[in-house]
Amino acid sequence: MDACAESGASRREGTLMLHLLGRCNLSCLHCYMEGSPTRREHLPLEHVLAAIRECEPLGIGSLYLTGGEPLLYRSIEDVLSAATAVPGLQITVCTNGMMITPRHAALFRKSNARVNVSIDGDRAFHDHFRNQQGAFRASEAGIQAMVEAGIAVTVVTTISQGNLSSMASVAEWAAQVGAVEFRVQPLLKLGRGTSMTDQFLTMAQMDRLLLELSDLANLYRATGFRCNLVGQNRKFLLAHPCGAYVCNGTGCHRGVAKEIKKLVVREDGTVLPEVTNLSHEFALGKLGDAPLALLVSSYLNDGYARFDHLCRETYANILPTWPSIYIPWDQILAERSHHWIPRPDAAILPLERRSDPQCGVTGAARGLSLDERSPFMIQETRTLEN
């Protein structure tokens, strides 16, 4: 974001994620946002519209509308209309897909919005994981309505021990139903997911997942159907700390000393830097208290240093010895942020620098190559799919 960085690139590579409300029609077992039908928090429409109007001057090129369930937001049509009026703004709606009607599909089509829909297995497993009978069939119907309307649909699957063996069949189903992409997100220790201690993947299972997803990507590559993984690549982050929210100034080709690539607005209006589940102690402020641009500039002057310290200390402690190529960086930062006590000697370990045009990932879900031979990409975490 231009106004979110002290020097650096001028392209609109920033991301704004709006959690429009906490309410959801489901109470999923793992929900990272802890959404449910009883939640009542929501963002006032006037604050949402004001934030969207700031996207262009802030250098924001990607807007994510999520929740809760965003289709429960009463003024979703007004939100999409305002977003469509911003030149060059790419809109993505993150939904469970159950409430999609032909009217919604037409609205998404008019807005040129992409849609991410969460599907976690076959009918029986998905209904169990989503904690509601009939959830799979309703989501399937919603996806079909959107595909028929010409909307680019991505199926996002949370993989746990309970459904690891069915990953290939979910990918096959997603391709057959007309999705353009199958995106895998290993179960995270966030929100209600923290209680699913027997379902987190082991390192060996993560290795299996990576190999199987690579095979799936090879299988479908000729058809144009993409298979990707949500997360971060440890090797990439070691070479390019800016992908882990650690700015290196002239040490990175971006030449950025301070930067916020993503603004997350939670359902209570709290504005966070980069990480959705970050402790609110690191917040920029509240939406509506001041324009986003003012919140950002004030934070860069007073507040950013503490977030930067958290990122640098976590980076130095975790990255060098992490045992897998895949690292759930946002989860790790979020966990640490809630009980973090700064160390005065925190610093980045010496790193090998190299020239790489992808240094400093800033766009929404920008692909990072797993390695030169892999046909699928580890996607930078821009959203958490519920």
C-alpha positions in Angstrom: 0.0 0.0 0.0 1.4 3.3 -1.0 0.3 5.1 2.2 1.1 2.0 4.2 4.8 2.1 3.5 7.7 4.4 4.1 9.2 4.3 0.6 8.9 1.3 -1.7 6.8 0.1 -4.6 3.9 2.3 -5.9 1.8 -0.5 -7.4 -1.6 -1.3 -5.8 -0.4 -4.5 -4.2 -2.1 -4.0 -0.8 -5.0 -6.0 0.6 -8.0 -5.0 2.7 -9.9 -7.8 4.5 -13.2 -6.8 5.9 -14.9 -9.2 8.4 -18.3 -7.7 7.9 -19.9 -9.5 10.8 -19.3 -12.2 13.4 -22.6 -14.0 12.7 -22.7 -17.1 10.7 -25.4 -19.6 9.8 -23.0 -22.4 10.9 -21.0 -23.3 14.0 -18.1 -25.1 12.4 -16.0 -27.3 14.7 -12.8 -25.5 13.7 -13.9 -22.0 12.9 -10.9 -19.7 13.3 -13.2 -16.7 13.7 -15.5 -18.5 16.1 -18.5 -17.6 14.0 -22.0 -18.7 15.0 -25.7 -17.8 14.6 -25.6 -16.0 18.0 -22.8 -13.5 17.2 -24.0 -10.0 16.9 -21.0 -7.9 16.0 -21.1 -6.2 12.6 -19.4 -3.3 10.9 -21.5 -0.2 10.3 -22.2 0.3 6.6 -20.9 3.8 6.5 -17.6 2.7 7.9 -17.3 -0.1 5.4 -18.1 2.2 2.5 -15.6 4.8 3.7 -12.9 2.1 4.0 -13.6 0.9 0.4 -13.3 4.5 -0.9 -9.8 4.7 0.5 -8.6 1.6 -1.3 -7.3 3.4 -4.4 -5.4 6.2 -2.6 -4.0 3.6 -0.1 -2.7 1.4 -2.9 -5.0 -1.5 -2.1 -5.8 -3.7 -5.1 -7.4 -6.7 -3.4 -10.5 -6.7 -1.2 -11.7 -9.7 0.7 -15.3 -9.8 2.1 -15.7 -12.3 4.8 -17.2 -12.9 8.2 -18.8 -14.8 9.8 -20.9 -15.4 6.7 -20.8 -12.3 4.5 -24.1 -13.1 2.8 -25.8 -12.5 6.2 -24.6 -8.9 6.1 -27.8 -6.9 5.3 -26.1 -4.4 3.0 -23.9 -6.8 1.1 -25.2 -5.5 -2.2 -24.3 -1.9 -1.3 -20.8 -3.1 -0.3 -20.3 -4.9 -3.6 -21.6 -1.9 -5.5 -19.1 0.4 -3.8 -16.2 -2.0 -4.3 -17.1 -2.3 -8.0 -16.8 1.5 -8.4 -13.2 1.5 -7.3 -11.0 1.1 -10.5 -8.9 -2.0 -10.6 -10.1 -3.4 -7.3 -10.2 -7.2 -7.3 -13.0 -8.5 -5.1 -13.1 -11.9 -3.4 -16.1 -13.1 -1.3 -15.3 -15.9 1.2 -18.4 -17.9 2.0 -19.7 -21.3 3.0 -21.9 -21.2 -0.2 -25.0 -22.4 1.5 -27.0 -19.2 1.0 -26.1 -18.6 -2.6 -29.1 -17.8 -4.8 -29.3 -16.9 -8.5 -29.6 -13.3 -7.3 -26.3 -13.5 -5.4 -24.7 -15.2 -8.4 -25.9 -12.4 -10.7 -24.6 -9.8 -8.2 -21.2 -11.5 -8.0 -21.1 -11.6 -11.8 -21.9 -7.9 -12.1 -19.2 -7.1 -9.6 -16.6 -9.4 -11.3 -16.1 -10.9 -7.9 -14.2 -14.2 -7.3 -15.7 -16.5 -4.7 -14.0 -18.9 -2.3 -16.2 -21.7 -0.9 -15.2 -24.0 1.9 -15.8 -27.7 1.3 -14.1 -30.1 3.6 -14.8 -33.6 2.3 -17.6 -35.8 1.1 -21.2 -35.1 2.2 -20.9 -37.0 5.5 -17.6 -35.5 6.6 -18.4 -32.0 5.5 -21.7 -32.0 7.4 -19.9 -33.3 10.5 -17.1 -30.7 10.2 -19.5 -27.9 9.5 -21.8 -29.1 12.3 -24.9 -29.1 10.3 -26.8 -31.8 8.3 -27.4 -30.8 4.7 -24.5 -28.3 4.6 -22.7 -30.1 1.7 -25.7 -30.3 -0.6 -26.6 -26.6 0.0 -23.0 -25.5 -0.7 -22.8 -27.7 -3.8 -26.0 -26.1 -5.1 -24.5 -22.6 -4.5 -21.3 -23.5 -6.3 -23.3 -24.8 -9.3 -25.4 -21.6 -9.5 -22.2 -19.5 -9.5 -20.4 -21.7 -12.1 -23.5 -21.4 -14.3 -23.3 -17.6 -13.9 -19.6 -17.7 -15.1 -18.1 -16.9 -11.7 -14.6 -18.1 -10.8 -15.0 -20.3 -7.8 -12.2 -21.7 -5.7 -12.9 -24.6 -3.4 -11.0 -24.3 -0.1 -10.5 -27.5 1.9 -9.3 -27.6 5.5 -7.2 -30.8 5.8 -7.0 -32.6 9.1 -6.3 -36.2 10.1 -9.9 -37.0 9.6 -10.0 -36.1 5.9 -6.4 -36.3 4.7 -7.1 -39.6 2.9 -10.0 -38.0 0.9 -8.1 -35.0 -0.5 -7.9 -36.5 -4.0 -11.6 -37.2 -4.1 -12.4 -33.6 -3.0 -10.2 -32.3 -5.7 -11.9 -34.5 -8.3 -15.3 -33.3 -7.1 -14.2 -29.7 -7.3 -13.0 -30.1 -10.8 -16.2 -31.8 -11.9 -18.4 -29.2 -10.3 -16.7 -26.5 -12.3 -14.4 -24.8 -9.8 -11.2 -23.1 -11.2 -9.0 -24.0 -8.3 -8.7 -26.4 -5.4 -6.9 -24.8 -2.4 -5.8 -26.8 0.6 -5.3 -25.3 4.1 -3.9 -27.6 6.8 -5.9 -27.3 10.1 -4.6 -24.4 12.1 -4.4 -23.9 15.9 -6.7 -20.8 15.9 -10.1 -20.1 17.2 -12.2 -23.2 17.8 -9.5 -25.1 16.0 -7.3 -25.0 19.0 -9.5 -27.6 20.7 -9.1 -30.2 17.9 -5.8 -31.4 19.3 -6.2 -34.9 17.9 -6.7 -33.6 14.3 -3.6 -31.6 13.6 -1.3 -33.0 10.9 2.0 -34.4 12.0 5.2 -33.4 10.1 5.1 -36.8 8.3 1.5 -36.2 7.3 2.4 -32.8 6.0 5.1 -34.4 3.8 2.4 -36.8 2.5 0.1 -33.9 1.8 2.7 -32.0 -0.1 3.5 -35.1 -2.3 -0.1 -35.9 -3.0 -1.0 -32.3 -3.8 1.9 -32.2 -6.2 0.6 -35.3 -7.9 -2.9 -33.7 -8.1 -1.4 -30.6 -9.6 0.3 -32.7 -12.3 -2.8 -34.6 -13.0 -5.0 -31.6 -13.6 -2.4 -29.2 -15.0 -3.4 -29.7 -18.7 -7.0 -28.9 -17.9 -6.2 -25.6 -16.3 -7.6 -26.6 -12.9 -5.2 -25.5 -10.3 -4.2 -27.2 -7.0 -2.6 -25.1 -4.4 -1.6 -25.0 -0.8 -2.4 -22.0 1.6 0.6 -21.2 3.8 4.2 -20.0 3.5 7.3 -21.6 2.1 10.1 -21.7 4.7 12.9 -21.5 2.1 11.3 -18.4 0.6 10.9 -16.7 3.9 14.5 -17.4 4.8 15.6 -15.7 1.6 13.0 -12.9 1.7 12.1 -11.9 5.3 9.7 -9.3 3.9 7.3 -12.2 3.2 7.2 -12.7 7.0 6.5 -9.0 7.6 10.1 -8.3 8.4 11.3 -5.3 6.4 15.0 -5.1 5.7 15.2 -1.6 4.2 18.0 -1.6 1.6 18.6 -5.3 2.3 15.5 -6.0 0.2 15.0 -4.9 -3.4 11.8 -3.3 -2.2 13.8 -0.8 -0.2 11.1 -0.6 2.5 11.8 0.3 6.1 8.2 0.1 7.4 5.4 -1.6 5.6 1.9 -3.0 6.1 0.8 -5.1 3.1 -2.6 -6.1 4.5 -5.1 -4.4 6.7 -7.5 -6.7 8.5 -10.7 -5.2 9.9 -12.3 -7.5 12.4 -16.1 -7.7 13.0 -15.8 -5.3 16.0 -14.0 -2.7 13.9 -10.5 -3.4 15.2 -7.9 -2.8 12.5 -5.0 -5.2 12.5 -1.7 -5.4 10.5 -1.3 -8.4 8.3 -2.5 -11.2 10.7 -6.2 -12.0 11.2 -5.9 -13.5 14.6 -3.3 -11.2 16.0 -3.7 -9.9 19.5 -5.7 -6.7 19.5 -2.9 -5.1 21.5 -1.2 -4.7 18.1 -4.2 -2.9 16.5 -4.0 0.3 14.5 -7.2 1.4 16.1 -10.9 1.1 15.3 -12.6 1.6 12.0 -14.6 4.8 12.1 -12.3 6.5 14.7 -10.3 8.0 11.8 -9.8 7.4 8.1 -7.7 4.3 7.3 -4.9 6.5 5.9 -4.6 8.3 9.2 -4.7 5.1 11.3 -1.9 3.7 9.1 0.3 6.8 9.2 -0.1 7.1 13.0 0.7 3.5 13.5 3.9 3.7 11.4 5.0 6.5 13.6 3.9 5.0 16.9 2.9 1.4 17.3 4.5 -0.3 14.3 7.8 -0.8 16.1 6.2 -3.3 18.6 4.7 -5.3 15.8 8.0 -5.3 13.9 9.8 -6.4 17.1 7.3 -9.4 17.4 7.9 -10.4 13.8 11.7 -10.1 14.0 12.0 -12.0 17.3 9.6 -14.8 16.1 11.5 -15.0 12.8 14.8 -15.3 14.5 13.6 -18.0 16.9 11.5 -20.1 14.6 12.6 -20.0 10.9 16.1 -21.3 11.1 15.2 -24.6 12.7 11.6 -25.2 11.4 11.6 -28.8 10.2 9.3 -28.5 7.2 9.2 -26.6 4.0 5.7 -25.5 4.9 5.3 -23.2 7.8 2.0 -21.8 9.2 3.6 -18.4 9.8 0.4 -16.4 10.5 -0.7 -19.0 13.0 2.7 -18.8 14.8 2.6 -15.1 14.9 -1.0 -15.0 16.2 -0.2 -17.5 18.9 2.9 -15.6 20.1 1.2 -12.2 20.0 -1.3 -13.2 22.8 1.4 -13.9 25.4 4.5 -12.1 24.0 7.0 -10.3 26.2 9.6 -8.5 24.0 13.3 -9.3 24.3 15.5 -6.3 23.9 18.1 -8.3 21.9 15.7 -9.6 19.2 17.3 -9.5 15.7 17.1 -11.3 12.4 19.7 -14.0 12.0 22.2 -13.4 9.1 20.6 -14.4 5.9 21.8 -15.1 2.4 20.6 -12.3 0.2 19.7 -12.8 -3.5 18.1 -10.9 -6.2 14.6 -12.2 -6.8 11.7 -10.3 -8.4 9.2 -12.0 -6.1 10.9 -10.7 -2.9 8.4 -9.0 -0.8 5.1 -10.7 -1.5 2.4 -8.1 -1.4 -0.5 -9.2 -3.5 -3.5 -11.3 -2.6 -2.6 -15.0 -2.5 0.5 -14.6 -4.6 2.0 -17.9 -5.6 5.3 -19.0 -4.2 7.0 -21.9 -5.9 7.5 -25.0 -3.6 10.6 -25.8 -5.6 11.7 -25.9 -9.3 10.1 -29.2 -9.9 6.8 -28.7 -8.2 3.7 -28.0 -10.4 1.7 -26.4 -7.5 2.3 -23.4 -5.5 2.3 -22.6 -1.8 0.0 -19.6 -1.7 0.9 -16.6 0.6 -1.7 -16.5 3.3 -3.9 -13.5 2.7 -7.1 -15.0 4.0 -8.1 -17.6 6.6 -10.8 -19.7 5.2 -13.5 -20.8 7.7 
